Amino acid sequence: SVVGGTNWFSPSYNPKTGLFYVIAMEQCANYVSSVQGYQKGRGFEGTGAADAPGEAGQKILRAIEVDSGRIRWEYPLIGDASSWAGTLSTAGGLVFLGDDSGYLVAVDAKTGQVLWNFNTGAARLSASPMTYALGSQQFVTLAAGTNILTFALSE
């Protein structure tokens, strides 16, 4: 589809695992030519697209081996495939992502096993998680709807 593959959702890379983490969108669409001709001073797309009937989209977190391009593991996201959040990989072996049901999720960077999740209360996540440190304490932050949520990582 026009939003298929990967688009806005930021990927991340972990040099320790050699894995590239990306949210992929699996969805089909039907493309058509526009019957409207070009008119000076008006917007013109020339084509149109609509989701293929009966084929709901599915977002999947994929861990891809950089050296071979092989998919090491996948984690299918729950929800309606409408979020735009990406990934954050940490040196501590975690991958954070915002899923399609409004959860901030942490998975093991090597295996994709879910380690933690938190319901943000947002209907749709549009921002990717980020991290920063104050002193020796690391934090993960996510903009969720009109809220900014911040979590401290344990040592």
C-alpha positions as semicolon CSV with decimal commas, in nm:
position;residue;x (nm);y (nm);z (nm)
1;S;0,000;0,000;0,000
2;V;0,101;0,363;-0,009
3;V;0,199;0,331;0,360
4;G;0,344;-0,019;0,317
5;G;0,698;-0,129;0,387
6;T;0,839;0,125;0,626
7;N;0,791;0,497;0,621
8;W;0,775;0,745;0,910
9;F;0,845;0,489;1,183
10;S;1,212;0,533;1,275
11;P;1,436;0,225;1,267
12;S;1,733;0,163;1,498
13;Y;2,054;-0,040;1,496
14;N;2,245;-0,224;1,767
15;P;2,614;-0,285;1,687
16;K;2,638;-0,546;1,967
17;T;2,372;-0,769;1,806
18;G;2,441;-0,667;1,445
19;L;2,065;-0,625;1,404
20;F;1,865;-0,347;1,237
21;Y;1,519;-0,304;1,396
22;V;1,240;-0,176;1,175
23;I;0,862;-0,155;1,191
24;A;0,731;-0,300;0,864
25;M;0,377;-0,251;0,736
26;E;0,225;-0,540;0,544
27;Q;-0,076;-0,411;0,350
28;C;-0,206;-0,420;-0,005
29;A;-0,384;-0,147;-0,199
30;N;-0,554;-0,097;-0,533
31;Y;-0,416;0,187;-0,746
32;V;-0,618;0,369;-1,009
33;S;-0,564;0,647;-1,260
34;S;-0,744;0,973;-1,196
35;V;-1,013;1,079;-1,440
36;Q;-0,954;1,440;-1,341
37;G;-0,717;1,620;-1,576
38;Y;-0,457;1,875;-1,482
39;Q;-0,584;2,229;-1,419
40;K;-0,341;2,516;-1,363
41;G;-0,339;2,639;-1,003
42;R;-0,513;2,330;-0,859
43;G;-0,369;2,029;-0,680
44;F;-0,320;1,725;-0,903
45;E;-0,225;1,375;-0,795
46;G;-0,290;1,187;-1,119
47;T;-0,366;0,864;-0,934
48;G;-0,549;0,732;-0,634
49;A;-0,521;0,439;-0,396
50;A;-0,755;0,249;-0,168
51;D;-0,688;-0,036;0,072
52;A;-0,757;-0,375;-0,084
53;P;-1,098;-0,495;0,037
54;G;-1,075;-0,751;0,316
55;E;-0,700;-0,704;0,369
56;A;-0,635;-0,527;0,697
57;G;-0,285;-0,396;0,751
58;Q;-0,041;-0,560;0,991
59;K;0,262;-0,395;1,149
60;I;0,556;-0,617;1,240
61;L;0,876;-0,537;1,428
62;R;1,155;-0,708;1,234
63;A;1,512;-0,770;1,346
64;I;1,724;-0,788;1,030
65;E;2,084;-0,911;1,019
66;V;2,284;-0,627;0,865
67;D;2,547;-0,855;0,710
68;S;2,307;-1,097;0,537
69;G;1,971;-0,916;0,518
70;R;1,810;-1,222;0,680
71;I;1,522;-1,166;0,923
72;R;1,640;-1,304;1,260
73;W;1,306;-1,264;1,441
74;E;0,970;-1,088;1,413
75;Y;0,722;-0,950;1,663
76;P;0,370;-0,883;1,521
77;L;0,213;-0,570;1,670
78;I;-0,136;-0,580;1,815
79;G;-0,388;-0,325;1,692
80;D;-0,525;-0,159;1,380
81;A;-0,192;-0,068;1,212
82;S;-0,255;0,306;1,252
83;S;0,034;0,410;1,477
84;W;0,347;0,582;1,346
85;A;0,588;0,508;1,632
86;G;0,928;0,357;1,554
87;T;1,200;0,179;1,746
88;L;1,476;0,260;1,995
89;S;1,762;0,016;2,056
90;T;1,970;0,047;2,373
91;A;2,324;-0,066;2,456
92;G;2,167;-0,269;2,741
93;G;2,004;-0,508;2,495
94;L;1,651;-0,367;2,478
95;V;1,438;-0,250;2,188
96;F;1,156;-0,010;2,274
97;L;0,864;0,050;2,038
98;G;0,516;0,197;2,039
99;D;0,261;-0,057;1,921
100;D;-0,071;-0,015;1,743
101;S;-0,276;-0,057;2,060
102;G;-0,116;0,239;2,243
103;Y;0,142;0,045;2,445
104;L;0,509;0,127;2,496
105;V;0,677;-0,214;2,467
106;A;1,029;-0,336;2,552
107;V;1,158;-0,652;2,385
108;D;1,486;-0,840;2,415
109;A;1,714;-0,718;2,133
110;K;1,851;-1,069;2,063
111;T;1,529;-1,271;2,074
112;G;1,231;-1,035;2,038
113;Q;1,079;-1,172;2,359
114;V;0,849;-0,917;2,526
115;L;0,998;-0,808;2,858
116;W;0,772;-0,517;2,957
117;N;0,479;-0,310;2,832
118;F;0,286;-0,006;2,947
119;N;-0,054;0,118;2,832
120;T;0,000;0,487;2,748
121;G;-0,371;0,562;2,723
122;A;-0,319;0,709;2,376
123;A;-0,539;0,584;2,094
124;R;-0,258;0,631;1,842
125;L;0,117;0,674;1,887
126;S;0,287;0,905;1,637
127;A;0,629;0,955;1,797
128;S;0,916;0,713;1,845
129;P;1,065;0,645;2,188
130;M;1,386;0,829;2,281
131;T;1,646;0,791;2,553
132;Y;1,869;1,022;2,753
133;A;2,074;1,015;3,072
134;L;2,097;1,242;3,375
135;G;2,409;1,158;3,568
136;S;2,430;0,781;3,570
137;Q;2,052;0,724;3,533
138;Q;1,909;0,638;3,189
139;F;1,552;0,732;3,092
140;V;1,317;0,636;2,809
141;T;1,058;0,891;2,699
142;L;0,762;0,870;2,462
143;A;0,514;1,135;2,349
144;A;0,172;0,968;2,368
145;G;-0,123;1,179;2,263
146;T;-0,098;1,498;2,470
147;N;0,122;1,336;2,735
148;I;0,498;1,291;2,771
149;L;0,577;0,967;2,954
150;T;0,921;0,904;3,103
151;F;1,054;0,587;3,261
152;A;1,382;0,529;3,447
153;L;1,578;0,218;3,348
154;S;1,721;0,010;3,629
155;E;2,091;-0,061;3,636
